[in-house]
Amino acid sequence: MLERRAAMATLLADRPKDLFVVPGLGSCTWDAYAAGDDDRNFYLWGGMGGAAMIGLGLALAKPQLKIAVITGDGEMLMGMGALATIGVQRPKNLAVVIFDNGFYGETGMQESHTSSGVDLCEVARGCGFADVSQISDEAGLRDLAERIRKLDGLLFARVHISPDDPPRVLPEKDGVAIKERVRRAVERVA
């Protein structure tokens, strides 16, 4: 298993200027912020289950950009229908990365459905994702980071992380301010 915050830092290291990130609600947002605040991060507050659809919308609206949704197993389970919509749309500039610790970390560490055998990689395959990976070690994580940096096709990856709880590092909470700064970043890059 990989440590969550370090895994996020690895995925965001040496990030190309055209890579925008939609981290899921809670831990993934805190970890993206801890890895270094960036105008290209669309932080979510109160949008449980929405990261994948926000990423899809951005990918479809701005096909010249690379979009990485990095969210947890709990959020993906809540928004599983998003995988079907993404699989039908098949944007070539979208990566969906799931940090799976088998628990609902934001609500008290109850076991999530992935602890009981739900396989998000198989769900993604069933929804039409052709490029699906299971990541459980540093070498696989570094390879995933490189594939995201060079993204040229729809990608899904499950990253097996340990159920740790590092200190929270909280980004901006004003949704309008977050949206506007991402919009300005898109204008600068696109």
C-alpha positions, 0 to 999 in steps of 0.5 A: 500500500502507498501513503496517500499524501506522498502518492498525491505529491508523486502524481503532481510532481513535474506537472506540465502546464496544461495538466489541470486537477480536480481533487475529490472532496476531503482528503484528496483536496487536502493532499493536493493543496499540501503538495503545493497550491496551484491555480490549476487545482479545482478544489471541491468543498461540499461536492461529494460524488461530483469530481468525475463529472466536473473533470468530464465537463472540463475535459469536453470543454477544453480538449487541448488540456489534460484533466486528472480527477483524483478522488477517493473510493467513497466519492467514486462509489457515490458517483459511480454513474459518472463512470458510465457517462465518461465511458460513453463520451470517451474524452482523450484528455481525461484520467480518473484516479481513485485513491482506494483505502477501503474506508469512508475516511470523511465520515468516520472510517466505516468500511467502504464497499471496496472492502467488501469486494466491489472492484472499481477497475472492473466497473470502469472496464464495464463502462468502456474504459480500455486503459485500466490499471491497479497501482500498489507500489512506487514504481507503478505510481511513478509510471502512472504519473508519467502516463498522466503527464503525457495523457493521450486517451481515457485512463482509469487507475485505482491506487491502493493507499493505506488508511492513514490520516495526516494533518489536514491542510485546507485550501481556499473554501470560497467556491466562486473564488476557486472557480474564478482562479481555475477559469483564469488559469485555463485562459492563460494555458488554453 
